[in-house]
């Protein structure tokens, strides 16, 4: 049997599933049978609007209201997901927000977050629960928050349990470095260095669990949401110039004329001190053999 990760029908919801390979599987294709679900992620949140009317109805339902509250005979409120791949969701009134039931017209242009709780085999639509209001449709800040919620991205501050895993050091993201050293025999030693995050993130700690849940740093047009606390990603695990930093490195000797590698590369942990911080523009000028005129000055350390 093989334990694999499979992407479910709902985006970003990935359960751990055990597969059993088919005994007559051909080499060119993979066949299998789902035996059981080992682990299911937390309920996925969806963003959408609420309505009293039945979805797809050409005319307003008899329960449609003006400025008054939802009729007491209504048992189901409809959640209309922004993601068209997701079906309409039936929300029992006991799981609907009180503010919508009281003022449905005032909340027609409001985004809400909801999750699917069950989907009976005889039902065309699933049942769900509304977890709260996000805000007005069209607002940049609200739409950004909605985007993060739908993709399961955590943007809240790190908890105290996570911050307690950090070393007691006073607190920008530079996670790789390049070194080139001319050698006496005419060769050059080239090194590529990556910040050693594993030294600070110990397996099984609250920091490790939170980083695993966030998975990556998310970059938006107006801000970034870090995978790790900023003390790590911008200081201790950032290869800032002029300070010693822990890294994983690979170095090799190269003939600068033929670009051929001489001998075997070396891989290992290292302590490096970079001498300068370059932008992509600076690096591109170097590749093209151009000077840095018009670019910001680069401060050299240790020279």
C-alpha positions in Angstrom: 0.0 0.0 0.0 1.1 3.5 -0.7 0.4 6.7 1.4 -0.1 9.6 -1.0 -1.4 13.2 -1.0 -4.4 13.8 -3.3 -6.1 17.1 -4.1 -9.8 16.9 -3.4 -12.5 18.4 -5.5 -12.6 21.4 -3.2 -9.5 23.6 -3.9 -6.7 23.6 -1.3 -8.3 20.8 0.7 -5.9 17.9 0.6 -6.7 14.8 2.7 -4.1 12.0 3.2 -5.4 8.9 1.4 -4.1 5.3 1.4 -4.0 3.7 -2.0 -3.6 0.1 -2.9 -1.9 -0.5 -6.2 -3.8 -2.7 -8.7 -2.1 -6.1 -9.3 -2.7 -5.8 -13.1 -1.6 -2.2 -13.5 0.3 -1.5 -16.7 3.7 0.1 -16.5 2.6 3.2 -18.4 -0.3 3.9 -16.1 -1.0 3.9 -12.4 -4.1 2.2 -11.1 -5.2 2.1 -7.5 -8.1 1.8 -5.0 -8.9 4.2 -2.2 -9.0 2.2 1.0 -9.4 4.9 3.7 -8.8 8.5 4.5 -6.0 8.8 7.1 -6.2 12.5 7.8 -8.7 15.2 6.8 -7.8 18.9 6.9 -9.8 21.6 8.7 -13.0 22.7 7.1 -12.3 24.8 4.0 -13.8 28.3 4.0 -15.6 29.7 1.0 -16.5 33.3 0.3 -19.8 34.4 -1.1 -23.1 36.3 -0.6 -26.3 35.3 1.1 -29.8 35.2 -0.4 -33.3 34.2 0.5 -34.2 33.4 -3.1 -33.7 29.9 -4.5 -30.6 29.8 -6.7 -31.4 29.8 -10.4 -34.9 31.0 -9.9 -36.1 33.4 -12.6 -38.6 35.1 -10.3 -38.2 36.2 -6.7 -39.4 33.6 -4.2 -42.5 34.1 -2.1 -40.2 34.7 0.8 -38.4 37.6 -0.8 -38.6 40.7 1.4 -38.3 44.4 1.1 -36.6 46.2 4.0 -38.0 43.9 6.7 -36.6 40.8 8.3 -36.6 37.3 6.8 -40.0 35.6 7.1 -40.3 33.3 10.1 -41.4 30.5 7.8 -38.1 30.4 6.0 -36.0 27.4 7.0 -33.1 27.7 4.5 -30.8 30.6 3.5 -28.8 30.3 0.3 -25.0 30.9 0.2 -23.8 31.8 -3.3 -20.0 31.2 -3.5 -17.8 33.6 -5.4 -15.9 30.6 -6.8 -18.2 29.3 -9.5 -16.7 25.8 -9.2 -18.4 25.5 -5.8 -22.1 24.6 -5.6 -24.7 26.7 -3.8 -24.9 25.9 -0.1 -28.0 25.5 2.0 -27.7 27.3 5.3 -30.2 26.3 8.0 -31.5 29.5 9.6 -30.0 28.5 12.9 -26.6 28.6 11.3 -27.2 31.9 9.5 -26.0 35.3 10.9 -28.6 37.1 12.9 -27.8 40.4 11.2 -28.7 38.9 7.8 -31.9 37.5 9.1 -32.9 40.8 10.5 -31.7 43.1 7.7 -31.3 40.9 4.5 -31.5 43.8 2.0 -28.7 45.7 3.9 -26.5 42.7 3.6 -27.0 41.8 -0.1 -23.6 43.3 -1.1 -21.8 41.8 1.9 -19.3 38.9 1.6 -19.6 36.2 4.1 -17.4 33.1 4.9 -19.0 29.7 5.1 -18.0 26.0 5.2 -19.7 22.8 3.9 -20.6 20.5 6.8 -22.5 17.7 5.1 -23.8 16.6 1.7 -26.5 13.9 1.9 -26.6 11.6 -1.0 -30.2 12.5 -1.8 -29.6 16.3 -1.8 -28.8 18.4 -4.8 -27.0 20.9 -2.7 -24.8 20.6 0.4 -25.5 22.0 3.9 -23.2 24.5 5.5 -22.6 27.0 8.3 -21.8 30.7 8.0 -18.8 31.7 10.1 -19.2 35.5 9.9 -19.1 38.6 7.7 -16.0 39.6 5.8 -17.2 43.0 4.4 -18.4 45.0 1.5 -18.0 43.6 -2.0 -15.5 45.6 -4.1 -13.3 47.0 -1.2 -9.6 46.2 -1.9 -8.9 45.3 1.7 -12.0 43.2 2.0 -11.4 41.4 -1.3 -7.8 40.8 -0.3 -9.0 39.2 3.0 -11.5 37.1 1.1 -8.8 35.9 -1.3 -6.6 34.8 1.7 -9.6 33.1 3.4 -10.5 31.1 0.3 -7.0 29.9 -0.2 -6.5 28.9 3.5 -3.8 31.4 4.1 -3.2 32.5 7.7 -2.3 36.2 8.1 -2.8 36.7 11.8 0.1 37.4 14.1 2.1 34.5 15.4 1.0 33.1 18.7 3.1 33.3 21.9 3.7 29.6 21.7 5.4 30.1 18.3 7.3 33.2 19.4 8.7 31.4 22.4 10.5 29.0 20.0 12.7 31.9 18.8 16.2 32.5 20.2 16.6 35.4 22.6 17.9 37.9 20.1 16.9 41.5 19.4 15.0 41.8 16.3 15.1 42.0 4.7 14.5 38.7 3.5 17.8 37.6 1.9 17.9 33.8 1.7 20.6 33.1 -0.9 24.1 34.4 -1.7 26.7 33.9 -4.4 30.5 33.9 -3.8 33.3 33.9 -6.4 37.0 33.6 -5.3 39.9 33.7 -7.8 42.5 30.9 -7.1 46.2 31.0 -7.7 46.0 28.3 -10.4 43.7 30.4 -12.6 40.5 28.7 -11.6 37.7 30.3 -9.6 35.8 28.8 -6.6 32.1 29.5 -7.0 29.8 29.1 -4.0 26.0 29.1 -3.7 24.7 29.6 -0.1 21.1 29.2 1.2 20.1 30.4 4.7 19.9 27.5 7.2 16.4 27.8 8.5 16.4 24.3 10.0 18.8 25.4 12.7 16.1 27.5 14.3 13.0 25.6 13.3 13.1 22.3 15.4 10.8 19.4 14.4 7.6 19.1 16.4 7.7 22.6 17.9 4.9 25.1 17.7 7.0 27.1 15.2 7.4 24.0 13.0 3.7 23.3 13.1 2.8 26.8 12.2 5.3 27.0 9.4 4.0 23.7 8.0 0.4 25.1 8.1 1.4 28.3 6.4 3.5 26.4 3.8 5.1 29.5 2.2 5.4 33.3 2.3 2.5 34.8 0.4 3.3 38.0 -1.7 0.4 40.3 -2.5 0.7 43.6 -4.4 0.4 45.7 -1.3 2.0 43.4 1.4 3.5 40.1 2.2 2.4 37.4 4.7 5.4 35.6 6.2 5.7 31.9 6.7 8.0 32.5 9.7 8.1 35.3 12.2 9.9 38.3 10.8 12.7 38.0 13.4 13.7 34.8 11.5 12.9 35.6 7.9 14.2 39.2 8.0 17.0 38.9 10.5 18.4 35.6 11.8 17.7 33.6 8.6 18.4 36.5 6.3 21.9 36.6 4.8 22.4 40.3 5.6 25.8 41.8 4.6 28.4 42.3 7.2 27.2 39.7 9.8 27.8 36.0 10.3 24.9 33.8 9.2 24.3 30.1 9.1 23.9 28.6 5.7 23.9 25.4 3.6 26.5 25.8 0.9 27.8 24.1 -2.3 31.1 25.2 -3.7 33.0 24.0 -6.8 36.1 25.0 -8.8 35.5 26.2 -12.3 37.6 27.2 -15.3 36.5 30.8 -16.0 37.4 30.4 -19.7 35.6 27.2 -20.6 33.1 27.2 -17.7 34.0 23.6 -17.0 33.8 22.3 -13.4 37.1 20.9 -12.1 36.9 18.2 -9.5 34.0 17.3 -7.2 31.7 19.9 -5.6 31.5 20.3 -1.8 28.2 20.3 0.0 27.8 21.2 3.7 26.8 23.5 6.4 28.7 26.8 6.7 28.9 30.2 8.3 29.1 33.0 5.8 29.4 36.8 5.9 28.2 38.4 2.7 29.9 41.7 1.7 27.1 43.3 -0.3 23.4 43.3 -0.9 22.5 43.5 -4.6 19.1 44.1 -6.3 18.0 42.2 -9.3 18.9 45.2 -11.4 22.4 45.2 -10.1 22.8 41.5 -10.8 21.4 41.8 -14.3 23.9 44.7 -15.1 26.7 42.4 -14.0 25.5 39.6 -16.2 25.3 41.9 -19.2 28.7 43.4 -18.4 27.3 46.9 -17.8 28.0 49.4 -15.1 25.7 50.5 -12.3 25.1 54.0 -13.4 21.6 55.2 -12.4 21.2 52.5 -9.8 21.4 53.0 -6.0 24.8 52.8 -4.5 25.9 49.4 -3.1 27.6 49.5 0.3 30.6 47.0 0.6 31.3 45.4 4.0 34.7 44.1 5.1 36.7 45.8 2.4 
